[in-house]
Amino acid sequence: MLLSQIAASAGGVLYTDGEFNGVAVDSRKIREGNLFVCFRGARVDGHDFISQAVSAGAAAALCERRLDADIPQLVVDSSVLALQQFAADYRRSLDVKITAVTGSVGKTSTKEFIYAVLSRRFPTHKTYGNMNSETGLPITLLGIKPSDRAAVVELGMSALGEIKALSDIANPDVAVITNIGFSHIESLGSQQNILRAKLEIIDGLKKDGVLILNADDQFLRQAKEALYGSRQILTFGIDSTDCDVRAESVCCADGGQDFILHFPGNTFRAKILCEGRHNVYNALAAAAVGFCYGLDAQTVCDGLLDFRNAPMRQDCYDRDGFYIIEDCYNASPASVRAAADILSRRSGGKIAVLGDMLELGDYSESLHRQAGSCLRGVDSVIAFGNFAIDYISGAVDAGVPPEKCLACSDASEAGRMLYKIASESDNILVKASRGMRGEDVLKTFFALCEGEEV
């Protein structure tokens, strides 16, 4: 691409035109030939890192002031808005069908399921990592190749208005809302406001686009009724018998789950290679998207088998004689319950290591107690962070012996405590919000298992 193409979309003053082959907003992640987008963040100003970006191979800069660097530059009033406008124009120039996914829980896993299904038939692009923000989404869209025929993008948010802005940029053909939970309730105040925020995905949805909703979610079911007749809507679910795509007779099998997939006009036996009822919902959302893209049920079922989750999202594996459920990317009441359900189905010793769920505001204490109350059948609980006592209070109410419930200050201390109480063949769940660095529990634990000093 050319810097002058961004100028054509967003205006600004161009100081020498130049080519670039990718976009980065972090000077540490620049690759040879990238465009470096400089903007003022909450803590640092990207403009101050231009020399590092150039040394790393940046070919051009999108910036808000002229920089002392010998590379082509486009100076604009707002680098973020210019990037967004360019990405929106680029998206509309492509012959590609885009699915956008949002929801309180399961966005990334659902996106990966959709990618697995669509890539069975089409060259498909997807959001990588956590590129679902005001800068991440435009970068994701600019990564779509002209040869791609499908794309699935994730839309994240923490406040009202953010999903609207992202949906307007992505202009999706299909929009998926996975569920309405408690994530970001600290800033939004209520689940009704969370529903309002998620429904903003409709604002950018094409007029003939399809909205896909979880019929088993009470808030989304109400939304469907309110939107009836104004939008084309598909629903998915397990308990609701009137939804368009449904799973029936779900059962665990060989480290995964089998179920009967009721697909419009057809019924198939489907299988996914992951555990947990929540993953059945994610698979059903992907099946509904597949239907919107004209895929037959067999292609959808084959795609569901291709699903592989993103790192640190319910990554299950054996190591050093232990079965590990590593789910450290994020945490909410619903995702803690889902992870605890997987742990409860394992045979042998069960240890849950739980870190704080963040951004719950005034609901924090009660929601941590509720999450702890889901630990029925767990032998030991290690909780770390500011709400460790609340987790433990709920776990004791659920029947976990008080002497088996241990509170720690941080992830490293929790790892040392885990080393003291774990026995070979135990099943160990580690679950926490990203800011709690739950992966450090396992780093410390396995270092001690291998005789290292920590």
QUIJO-V451804 format. One record per pair of residues at least 4 apart in sequence whose C-alpha atoms are under 8 Angstrom apart, sorted by the first residue. I is the first residue (numbers start at 1). J is the second residue. D is the distance in Angstrom with one decimal. If there is no record, write none. Layout:
((I/J/D) (I/J/D))
This chain:
((1/5/7.2) (1/19/5.5) (1/20/5.5) (1/21/6.3) (2/6/7.3) (2/17/6.8) (2/18/5.6) (2/19/4.5) (2/20/6.3) (3/7/6.6) (3/14/7.9) (3/17/5.6) (3/18/5.6) (3/19/6.3) (3/20/7.4) (3/60/7.5) (3/72/7.8) (3/73/7.6) (3/74/6.9) (4/8/6.2) (4/14/7.1) (4/17/5.9) (4/18/7.6) (5/9/6.5) (5/86/7.8) (6/10/5.9) (6/11/7.3) (6/82/7.3) (6/83/7.6) (6/86/5.5) (7/11/4.4) (7/12/5.9) (7/13/7.6) (7/14/7.1) (7/74/7.2) (9/82/7.6) (9/85/6.3) (9/86/5.4) (9/89/6.9) (10/76/7.9) (10/81/8.0) (10/82/5.1) (10/83/8.0) (10/85/6.1) (10/86/6.5) (11/76/7.0) (11/82/7.9) (12/74/6.3) (12/75/5.4) (12/76/4.4) (12/77/7.3) (13/74/5.6) (13/75/5.2) (13/76/6.6) (14/72/7.8) (14/73/6.1) (14/74/4.5) (14/75/6.5) (15/72/5.8) (15/73/5.1) (15/74/6.0) (15/75/7.8) (16/72/4.9) (16/73/6.6) (17/72/5.7) (17/73/7.5) (18/59/7.4) (18/60/6.6) (18/72/5.7) (19/33/7.8) (19/59/7.1) (19/60/7.4) (20/33/5.3) (20/34/5.3) (20/35/5.6) (20/59/5.9) (20/60/6.6) (21/33/5.5) (21/34/5.4) (21/35/7.2) (22/31/8.0) (22/33/7.0) (22/34/4.6) (22/35/6.0) (22/142/7.8) (22/143/7.3) (23/30/7.9) (23/34/5.3) (23/35/4.8) (23/36/6.2) (23/37/7.2) (23/139/6.2) (23/142/7.9) (24/29/6.6) (24/30/5.8) (24/34/6.6) (24/35/6.3) (24/36/5.3) (24/37/6.2) (24/139/7.6) (25/29/7.8) (25/36/5.8) (25/37/5.0) (25/38/6.4) (25/46/7.6) (25/135/7.8) (26/30/6.8) (26/36/7.6) (26/46/7.5) (27/36/7.2) (27/46/7.8) (27/49/6.4) (27/50/7.5) (27/52/6.3) (27/53/4.8) (27/56/7.7) (28/52/7.8) (28/53/7.4) (28/56/7.9) (30/34/6.2) (30/36/7.3) (30/53/6.3) (30/56/6.0) (30/57/6.7) (30/58/6.4) (31/56/6.5) (31/57/5.9) (31/58/6.8) (32/56/6.7) (32/57/4.2) (32/58/6.0) (32/59/7.3) (33/57/5.8) (33/58/5.4) (33/59/4.7) (33/60/7.8) (34/57/7.0) (34/58/4.9) (34/59/5.6) (34/60/7.0) (35/58/5.9) (35/59/5.9) (35/60/4.9) (35/61/5.5) (35/62/7.1) (36/53/6.9) (36/58/6.1) (36/59/7.8) (36/60/6.3) (36/61/4.7) (36/62/6.2) (37/46/7.7) (37/61/5.8) (37/62/4.8) (37/63/6.2) (37/79/6.6) (37/80/7.9) (37/83/8.0) (38/45/7.4) (38/46/4.6) (38/47/5.2) (38/61/7.1) (38/62/6.1) (38/63/4.9) (38/64/7.2) (38/79/6.5) (39/45/6.1) (39/46/5.2) (39/47/6.5) (39/63/6.7) (39/64/7.0) (39/78/7.6) (39/79/5.9) (39/80/6.9) (40/44/6.4) (40/45/4.2) (40/46/5.9) (40/47/7.5) (41/45/5.6) (41/46/7.3) (45/49/7.7) (46/50/7.2) (47/63/7.2) (47/67/7.5) (49/53/6.3) (50/54/6.1) (50/67/7.6) (50/69/7.2) (51/55/6.2) (51/69/7.1) (52/56/6.2) (53/57/6.5) (53/58/5.4) (54/58/4.7) (54/59/7.2) (54/69/7.6) (54/71/7.9) (59/71/6.2) (59/72/7.2) (60/71/5.4) (60/72/4.8) (60/73/5.7) (61/71/7.2) (61/72/6.4) (61/73/4.8) (61/74/6.4) (62/73/5.9) (62/74/5.0) (62/75/6.2) (62/76/7.5) (62/79/6.2) (63/67/7.9) (63/73/7.1) (63/74/6.2) (63/75/5.0) (63/76/6.2) (63/78/7.7) (63/79/5.6) (64/75/5.1) (64/76/5.1) (64/77/5.6) (64/78/6.2) (64/79/6.2) (65/75/5.7) (65/76/7.5) (66/73/7.4) (66/75/6.4) (67/73/7.9) (76/82/7.1) (78/82/6.1) (79/83/6.1) (80/84/6.2) (80/134/7.5) (80/135/6.5) (81/85/6.1) (82/86/6.1) (83/87/6.1) (83/135/7.5) (83/138/6.6) (84/88/6.1) (84/134/7.6) (84/135/7.4) (84/138/5.6) (84/169/6.8) (85/89/6.2) (85/169/7.4) (86/90/6.1) (87/91/6.0) (87/138/5.1) (87/139/7.4) (87/141/6.2) (87/142/5.9) (87/169/7.0) (88/92/6.4) (88/138/7.5) (88/168/7.8) (88/169/4.7) (88/170/6.4) (88/171/7.9) (89/93/6.4) (90/94/6.8) (90/141/7.8) (90/142/7.0) (91/141/6.5) (91/142/7.6) (91/169/7.9) (91/170/6.9) (91/171/7.9) (92/171/7.9) (94/146/6.3) (95/146/7.3) (95/149/6.7) (96/148/6.4) (96/149/4.5) (96/150/5.3) (96/151/7.1) (97/149/6.2) (97/150/4.9) (97/151/6.4) (97/172/7.3) (97/173/5.9) (98/150/5.8) (98/151/4.8) (98/152/5.7) (98/153/7.4) (98/170/7.5) (98/171/7.7) (98/172/4.9) (98/173/5.4) (98/174/6.5) (99/150/7.9) (99/151/6.2) (99/152/4.7) (99/153/6.3) (99/172/5.5) (99/173/6.0) (99/174/4.6) (99/175/5.7) (99/176/7.4) (99/289/7.8) (100/152/5.8) (100/153/4.9) (100/154/5.7) (100/155/6.7) (100/167/7.7) (100/170/7.6) (100/172/5.9) (100/174/6.4) (100/175/4.9) (100/176/6.2) (101/107/6.1) (101/110/7.6) (101/111/6.7) (101/152/7.5) (101/153/6.3) (101/154/4.9) (101/155/6.0) (101/175/6.0) (101/176/4.7) (101/177/6.1) (101/178/7.6) (102/107/5.6) (102/154/6.2) (102/155/5.3) (102/156/6.6) (102/176/6.2) (102/177/5.1) (102/178/6.5) (102/198/6.7) (102/201/7.8) (103/107/5.9) (103/176/7.9) (103/177/5.0) (103/178/4.8) (103/179/5.2) (103/180/6.2) (103/198/6.4) (104/178/7.1) (104/179/5.8) (104/180/5.3) (104/181/5.2) (104/182/6.9) (104/183/5.6) (105/178/6.9) (105/179/6.6) (105/180/7.7) (105/181/7.0) (105/183/7.7) (105/332/7.5) (105/334/7.2) (105/335/6.7) (106/110/5.8) (106/178/6.7) (106/278/7.8) (106/282/6.9) (107/111/6.0) (107/154/6.6) (107/178/6.8) (108/112/6.2) (108/154/7.0) (108/310/7.4) (109/113/6.2) (109/279/7.7) (109/282/6.7) (109/309/6.0) (109/310/7.2) (109/313/7.9) (110/114/6.1) (110/178/7.8) (110/282/4.7) (110/283/6.8) (110/285/6.9) (110/286/6.6) (111/115/6.1) (111/126/7.7) (111/127/8.0) (111/152/6.4) (111/153/7.1) (111/154/6.8) (111/286/7.8) (112/116/6.2) (112/307/6.5) (112/308/7.0) (112/309/6.5) (112/310/7.5) (113/117/6.3) (113/282/6.8) (113/283/6.0) (113/286/5.7) (113/303/7.8) (113/304/6.3) (113/307/5.4) (113/308/7.7) (114/118/6.1) (114/152/7.1) (114/283/7.8) (114/285/7.6) (114/286/4.4) (114/287/7.6) (114/289/6.9) (114/290/7.5) (115/119/5.8) (115/124/6.9) (115/125/7.7) (115/126/6.7) (115/151/7.7) (115/152/6.5) (116/120/6.7) (116/303/5.1) (116/304/6.3) (116/306/5.6) (116/307/5.4) (117/121/7.8) (117/286/6.8) (117/287/7.5) (117/290/6.5) (117/299/7.4) (117/300/5.5) (117/301/7.8) (117/302/7.4) (117/303/4.0) (117/304/5.9) (117/306/7.7) (118/122/5.9) (118/124/6.7) (118/150/7.2) (118/290/6.5) (118/293/8.0) (118/303/7.3) (119/123/5.9) (119/124/5.3) (119/303/7.7) (120/299/6.9) (120/302/7.8) (120/303/5.9) (121/295/7.9) (121/299/7.9) (122/148/7.3) (122/149/5.9) (122/150/6.3) (123/147/7.2) (123/148/4.8) (123/149/5.6) (123/150/6.4) (124/148/5.6) (124/149/6.2) (124/150/4.7) (124/151/5.2) (124/152/7.7) (125/143/7.8) (125/144/6.0) (125/145/8.0) (125/148/6.7) (125/150/6.4) (125/151/4.5) (125/152/6.5) (126/140/7.3) (126/151/5.5) (126/152/4.8) (126/153/5.6) (127/131/6.1) (127/132/7.1) (127/137/7.7) (127/140/5.7) (127/152/6.7) (127/153/5.1) (127/154/6.2) (128/140/7.5) (129/310/7.8) (130/136/7.3) (131/135/7.5) (131/136/3.8) (131/137/5.7) (131/139/7.5) (131/140/6.6) (131/154/7.7) (132/136/4.9) (132/137/4.8) (132/140/8.0) (132/153/7.4) (132/154/5.3) (132/155/5.0) (132/156/5.3) (133/137/5.5) (133/155/6.7) (133/156/5.8) (133/157/7.1) (133/166/7.7) (134/138/7.1) (134/162/7.9) (134/166/6.7) (135/139/6.5) (136/140/6.2) (137/141/6.2) (137/153/7.4) (137/154/7.6) (137/155/7.3) (137/166/7.2) (137/170/7.9) (138/142/6.1) (138/169/7.6) (139/143/6.4) (140/144/7.1) (140/153/7.5) (141/170/7.4) (144/148/6.5) (144/151/7.5) (155/163/6.5) (155/166/6.7) (155/167/7.7) (156/162/7.9) (156/163/6.9) (157/162/5.7) (157/163/6.1) (158/162/7.4) (158/184/5.7) (158/187/7.0) (158/188/7.7) (159/184/7.7) (159/187/6.5) (159/188/6.3) (159/197/7.2) (160/188/7.3) (160/193/7.9) (160/196/7.7) (160/197/5.1) (161/165/6.4) (161/197/6.8) (161/200/7.3) (162/166/6.4) (162/197/7.7) (163/167/5.9) (163/197/6.6) (163/198/6.6) (163/200/5.6) (163/201/5.8) (164/168/6.1) (164/197/8.0) (164/200/4.8) (164/201/5.8) (164/202/7.7) (164/203/5.9) (164/204/6.8) (165/169/6.5) (166/170/6.2) (166/201/7.9) (166/204/7.9) (167/171/5.7) (167/172/6.9) (167/200/7.6) (167/201/5.4) (167/202/7.5) (167/203/6.6) (167/204/4.5) (167/205/6.8) (168/203/6.6) (168/204/4.1) (168/205/7.6) (169/204/7.2) (170/204/7.1) (171/204/4.8) (171/205/5.4) (171/206/6.2) (172/204/6.6) (172/205/5.0) (172/206/6.2) (172/209/7.3) (173/205/6.1) (173/206/5.6) (173/208/7.6) (173/209/4.7) (173/210/6.6) (174/205/7.0) (174/209/5.5) (174/210/4.8) (174/211/6.0) (174/212/7.4) (174/289/7.3) (174/292/7.7) (175/201/6.8) (175/202/7.4) (175/205/6.8) (175/209/7.7) (175/210/6.3) (175/211/4.9) (175/212/6.0) (176/211/6.1) (176/212/4.7) (176/213/6.2) (176/285/7.3) (177/198/7.1) (177/199/7.9) (177/211/8.0) (177/212/6.4) (177/213/5.4) (177/214/7.0) (178/213/6.5) (178/214/5.9) (178/282/7.5) (178/285/7.5) (179/213/7.8) (179/214/6.3) (179/217/6.0) (179/220/7.0) (180/191/6.9) (180/194/6.8) (180/195/6.2) (180/217/7.1) (180/219/6.6) (180/220/7.3) (181/191/6.7) (181/194/7.7) (181/333/7.8) (181/334/7.0) (182/190/8.0) (182/191/6.5) (182/194/7.8) (182/332/6.9) (182/333/7.1) (182/360/7.0) (183/332/6.1) (183/359/6.8) (183/360/6.7) (184/188/6.2) (184/194/7.8) (184/359/5.3) (184/360/6.3) (185/189/5.0) (185/190/5.8) (185/191/7.0) (185/194/7.1) (185/359/6.7) (185/360/5.4) (185/361/6.8) (186/359/5.2) (186/360/4.7) (186/361/4.1) (186/362/7.0) (186/363/7.8) (187/359/7.5) (187/361/7.7) (188/193/5.8) (188/194/6.3) (189/193/6.8) (190/194/6.4) (191/195/6.1) (192/196/6.3) (192/219/7.8) (193/197/6.2) (194/198/6.2) (195/199/6.1) (195/219/7.0) (195/220/7.7) (196/200/6.6) (200/204/7.9) (201/205/6.6) (202/211/7.6) (205/209/5.9) (205/210/7.9) (208/231/8.0) (208/232/7.4) (209/231/7.9) (209/232/6.9) (210/231/7.2) (210/232/5.1) (210/233/5.7) (210/234/7.1) (210/292/7.6) (211/231/7.2) (211/232/6.3) (211/233/4.8) (211/234/6.3) (212/233/5.8) (212/234/4.8) (212/235/5.6) (212/236/7.6) (212/285/7.3) (212/288/7.3) (212/289/7.8) (213/220/6.3) (213/221/7.7) (213/224/7.6) (213/233/7.4) (213/234/6.4) (213/235/4.9) (213/236/6.5) (213/285/8.0) (214/220/6.3) (214/221/7.3) (214/235/5.7) (214/236/5.2) (214/237/5.9) (214/281/7.9) (214/285/7.7) (215/220/6.5) (215/221/5.2) (215/235/5.5) (215/236/5.6) (215/237/5.4) (215/240/6.4) (215/243/6.5) (216/220/7.9) (216/221/7.0) (216/236/7.7) (216/237/5.5) (216/238/7.0) (216/239/6.3) (216/240/6.0) (217/221/6.0) (218/222/6.3) (219/223/6.3) (220/224/6.1) (221/225/6.5) (222/226/6.3) (223/227/6.1) (224/228/5.9) (224/233/7.4) (227/231/6.4) (228/233/8.0) (234/243/7.6) (234/244/6.1) (234/245/7.9) (234/288/7.2) (235/243/5.1) (235/244/5.3) (235/245/6.4) (235/288/7.7) (236/243/5.4) (236/244/5.8) (236/245/4.6) (236/246/5.6) (236/281/7.6) (236/284/6.1) (236/285/6.3) (236/288/7.1) (237/241/7.9) (237/243/6.3) (237/245/6.7) (237/246/5.1) (237/247/6.7) (237/281/6.5) (237/284/7.1) (238/246/5.5) (238/247/5.1) (238/248/6.4) (238/281/7.6) (240/246/7.9) (241/246/7.4) (244/262/7.7) (244/263/6.9) (244/264/6.3) (244/288/7.9) (245/261/7.2) (245/262/5.5) (245/263/5.1) (245/264/6.7) (245/284/6.5) (245/287/7.3) (245/288/6.2) (246/261/5.9) (246/262/5.0) (246/263/7.0) (246/284/6.8) (247/259/6.0) (247/260/5.5) (247/261/4.9) (247/262/6.2) (247/280/7.5) (247/284/7.3) (248/259/5.7) (248/260/5.0) (248/261/6.7) (248/262/7.7) (249/258/7.9) (249/259/5.4) (249/260/6.1) (250/257/6.7) (250/258/5.7) (250/259/4.3) (250/260/7.1) (251/257/5.5) (251/258/5.4) (251/259/6.4) (252/256/5.8) (252/257/4.4) (252/258/6.3) (252/275/7.4) (253/257/5.2) (253/258/6.4) (255/273/6.4) (255/274/6.4) (255/275/6.7) (256/271/7.1) (256/272/5.5) (256/273/4.1) (256/274/4.4) (256/275/5.2) (257/271/5.6) (257/272/5.5) (257/273/6.6) (257/274/6.7) (257/275/6.3) (257/280/8.0) (258/269/7.2) (258/270/5.8) (258/271/4.4) (258/272/6.7) (259/269/5.9) (259/270/5.4) (259/271/6.4) (260/267/6.9) (260/268/5.8) (260/269/4.6) (260/270/6.0) (261/267/5.6) (261/268/5.1) (261/269/5.9) (261/270/6.0) (262/266/6.3) (262/267/4.6) (262/268/6.7) (263/267/5.7) (263/268/7.5) (263/287/7.8) (263/288/8.0) (263/297/6.6) (264/291/7.8) (266/297/7.1) (267/297/7.8) (268/297/7.0) (268/298/7.5) (268/301/7.9) (269/301/8.0) (270/301/5.5) (270/304/7.9) (271/301/7.2) (271/304/7.1) (271/305/6.4) (272/280/7.8) (272/283/7.8) (272/304/5.9) (272/305/5.3) (272/307/7.5) (273/305/6.3) (273/307/7.4) (274/279/7.1) (275/279/6.7) (275/342/6.5) (276/280/7.1) (276/338/6.3) (276/339/7.4) (276/341/6.9) (276/342/5.7) (277/281/6.8) (277/338/7.3) (278/282/6.4) (278/338/6.5) (279/283/6.1) (280/284/6.2) (281/285/6.3) (282/286/6.5) (283/287/6.2) (283/304/6.6) (284/288/6.2) (285/289/6.4) (286/290/6.2) (287/291/6.3) (287/297/8.0) (287/300/6.0) (287/301/8.0) (288/292/6.5) (289/293/6.4) (290/294/6.4) (290/295/5.3) (290/296/7.7) (290/300/6.3) (291/295/5.4) (291/296/7.0) (291/297/7.9) (295/299/6.3) (295/300/6.6) (296/300/6.4) (297/301/6.1) (298/302/6.1) (299/303/6.1) (300/304/6.2) (301/305/6.6) (302/306/6.8) (303/307/7.0) (309/313/6.5) (309/314/7.6) (309/315/7.4) (311/315/6.7) (311/329/8.0) (312/326/5.9) (312/327/5.2) (312/328/5.3) (312/329/5.4) (312/439/8.0) (313/326/6.8) (313/327/4.7) (313/328/6.5) (313/329/5.8) (313/330/7.9) (314/325/5.9) (314/326/5.3) (314/327/4.3) (314/328/7.8) (314/339/7.5) (315/324/7.8) (315/325/5.7) (315/326/5.0) (315/327/6.3) (316/323/7.2) (316/324/5.5) (316/325/4.5) (316/326/6.2) (317/323/5.8) (317/324/5.3) (317/325/6.8) (318/322/5.6) (318/323/4.5) (318/324/6.0) (319/323/6.5) (319/324/7.3) (320/424/8.0) (320/449/7.9) (321/424/5.4) (321/425/5.3) (321/426/7.8) (322/424/6.0) (322/425/4.8) (322/426/5.4) (322/427/6.0) (322/428/7.2) (323/425/6.8) (323/426/6.4) (323/427/4.7) (323/428/6.1) (324/427/6.0) (324/428/5.0) (324/429/6.1) (324/430/7.8) (325/343/7.8) (325/427/7.7) (325/428/6.1) (325/429/4.7) (325/430/6.3) (326/429/6.2) (326/430/5.3) (326/431/6.8) (326/439/7.6) (327/339/7.8) (327/429/7.5) (327/430/5.9) (327/431/5.0) (327/432/7.2) (328/430/6.6) (328/431/5.1) (328/432/5.2) (328/433/6.4) (328/434/6.3) (328/437/7.1) (328/438/5.2) (328/439/6.0) (329/432/7.2) (329/433/6.2) (329/434/5.0) (330/357/7.8) (330/431/7.6) (330/432/5.8) (330/433/3.9) (330/434/4.8) (331/335/5.9) (331/336/6.3) (331/356/7.9) (331/357/5.4) (331/358/7.6) (331/431/6.7) (331/432/5.1) (331/433/4.5) (331/434/7.5) (332/336/6.1) (332/357/5.7) (332/358/7.8) (332/433/7.5) (333/337/6.3) (333/357/7.6) (333/367/6.5) (333/368/7.3) (333/370/7.7) (333/371/5.7) (334/338/6.3) (335/339/6.1) (336/340/6.0) (336/371/6.4) (336/431/6.9) (337/341/6.1) (337/371/6.3) (337/374/6.0) (338/342/6.6) (339/343/6.4) (339/429/7.5) (339/431/7.7) (340/344/6.1) (340/352/7.7) (340/374/6.7) (340/375/6.2) (340/429/7.7) (341/345/6.5) (341/374/7.9) (342/346/7.0) (343/350/6.8) (343/352/8.0) (343/378/7.9) (343/427/7.1) (343/428/7.7) (343/429/6.7) (344/350/7.4) (344/375/7.7) (344/376/7.5) (344/377/6.2) (344/378/6.7) (346/350/7.7) (346/427/7.1) (348/425/7.0) (348/426/6.1) (348/427/6.9) (349/378/7.8) (349/379/6.5) (349/423/7.9) (349/425/7.2) (349/426/4.5) (349/427/5.8) (350/377/7.9) (350/378/5.2) (350/379/5.3) (350/380/6.7) (350/426/5.8) (350/427/4.8) (350/428/6.1) (350/429/7.9) (351/378/6.2) (351/379/6.0) (351/380/4.8) (351/381/5.8) (351/382/7.6) (351/422/7.8) (351/426/7.2) (351/427/6.2) (351/428/4.9) (351/429/6.3) (352/375/8.0) (352/378/7.1) (352/380/6.4) (352/381/4.9) (352/382/6.2) (352/428/6.0) (352/429/4.8) (352/430/6.3) (352/431/7.9) (353/381/5.9) (353/382/4.6) (353/383/5.7) (353/384/7.8) (353/414/7.4) (353/428/7.4) (353/429/5.9) (353/430/4.8) (353/431/6.4) (354/381/7.6) (354/382/6.3) (354/383/4.8) (354/384/6.4) (354/388/7.9) (354/391/7.9) (354/429/7.9) (354/430/5.9) (354/431/5.0) (354/432/5.7) (355/383/5.8) (355/384/4.9) (355/385/5.9) (355/388/7.2) (355/411/7.5) (355/431/6.3) (355/432/4.3) (355/433/6.8) (355/436/6.3) (355/438/6.8) (356/368/7.8) (356/384/6.8) (356/385/5.5) (356/386/6.8) (356/387/6.0) (356/388/7.1) (356/432/5.8) (356/433/6.2) (356/436/6.7) (357/364/7.8) (357/368/7.5) (357/432/6.2) (357/433/5.2) (358/364/7.9) (358/433/6.2) (358/435/7.8) (359/364/8.0) (360/364/5.0) (363/367/5.9) (364/368/6.0) (364/387/7.7) (365/369/6.3) (365/387/6.7) (365/390/5.9) (366/370/6.2) (366/390/7.5) (367/371/6.1) (368/372/6.2) (368/387/6.8) (368/390/5.5) (368/391/5.1) (368/394/7.5) (369/373/6.2) (369/390/4.8) (369/391/5.0) (369/392/7.3) (369/393/6.1) (369/394/4.3) (369/395/7.6) (370/374/6.9) (370/391/7.7) (370/394/6.0) (371/375/7.6) (371/391/6.7) (371/394/6.9) (372/390/7.4) (372/391/4.5) (372/392/6.2) (372/393/7.0) (372/394/4.2) (372/395/4.5) (372/398/7.5) (373/391/7.8) (373/393/8.0) (373/394/4.2) (373/395/4.9) (373/396/7.5) (373/397/6.2) (373/398/4.9) (374/394/7.8) (374/395/7.2) (374/398/6.8) (375/395/5.8) (375/398/6.3) (375/400/7.5) (376/395/7.3) (376/398/5.2) (376/399/6.3) (376/400/6.9) (377/399/7.6) (377/400/7.4) (378/400/6.6) (379/400/6.4) (379/401/7.9) (379/404/7.0) (380/400/6.9) (380/401/7.9) (380/404/4.8) (380/405/5.9) (381/392/7.3) (381/395/7.6) (381/400/7.8) (381/404/6.3) (381/405/4.7) (381/406/6.2) (382/405/5.9) (382/406/4.8) (382/407/5.9) (382/408/7.2) (382/414/6.6) (382/417/7.7) (382/418/7.5) (383/387/8.0) (383/388/4.7) (383/389/7.5) (383/391/6.7) (383/392/7.0) (383/405/7.8) (383/406/6.3) (383/407/5.0) (383/408/6.1) (383/414/7.3) (384/388/5.0) (384/407/5.7) (384/408/4.5) (384/409/5.2) (384/410/5.3) (384/411/6.5) (384/414/6.5) (385/408/6.8) (385/409/5.2) (385/410/5.7) (385/436/7.7) (386/409/7.5) (387/391/6.5) (388/392/6.3) (388/407/5.7) (388/408/7.2) (389/393/6.0) (389/407/6.7) (390/394/6.4) (391/395/6.2) (392/396/6.1) (392/405/6.1) (392/406/7.6) (392/407/7.7) (393/397/6.4) (394/398/6.3) (395/399/6.5) (395/400/5.6) (395/405/7.7) (396/400/4.8) (396/401/6.1) (396/402/5.9) (396/405/7.7) (400/404/6.8) (400/405/7.3) (401/405/6.9) (408/413/6.0) (408/414/5.7) (409/413/6.6) (409/414/7.6) (410/414/6.3) (410/436/7.6) (411/415/6.2) (411/436/7.1) (411/437/6.6) (411/438/5.8) (411/439/7.8) (411/440/5.6) (411/441/4.9) (412/416/6.4) (412/440/5.8) (412/441/5.4) (412/444/5.9) (413/417/6.2) (413/441/7.6) (414/418/6.0) (414/441/5.9) (415/419/6.3) (415/440/7.2) (415/441/4.1) (415/442/6.1) (415/443/7.5) (415/444/5.1) (415/445/4.7) (416/420/6.6) (416/441/7.8) (416/444/6.5) (416/445/6.1) (416/448/7.7) (417/421/6.6) (418/422/5.7) (418/445/6.6) (419/445/5.5) (419/448/7.0) (419/449/7.2) (422/426/6.6) (430/438/6.7) (430/439/7.8) (430/441/7.6) (430/442/8.0) (431/438/6.5) (432/436/6.2) (432/437/7.4) (432/438/5.5) (433/437/7.4) (433/438/7.4) (434/438/7.2) (437/441/7.9) (438/442/7.6) (439/443/6.4) (440/444/6.0) (441/445/6.1) (442/446/5.9) (443/447/6.0) (444/448/6.2) (444/454/6.7) (445/449/6.2) (446/450/6.2) (447/451/6.4) (447/452/5.2) (447/453/7.2) (447/454/7.2) (448/452/5.3) (448/453/6.6) (448/454/7.1))
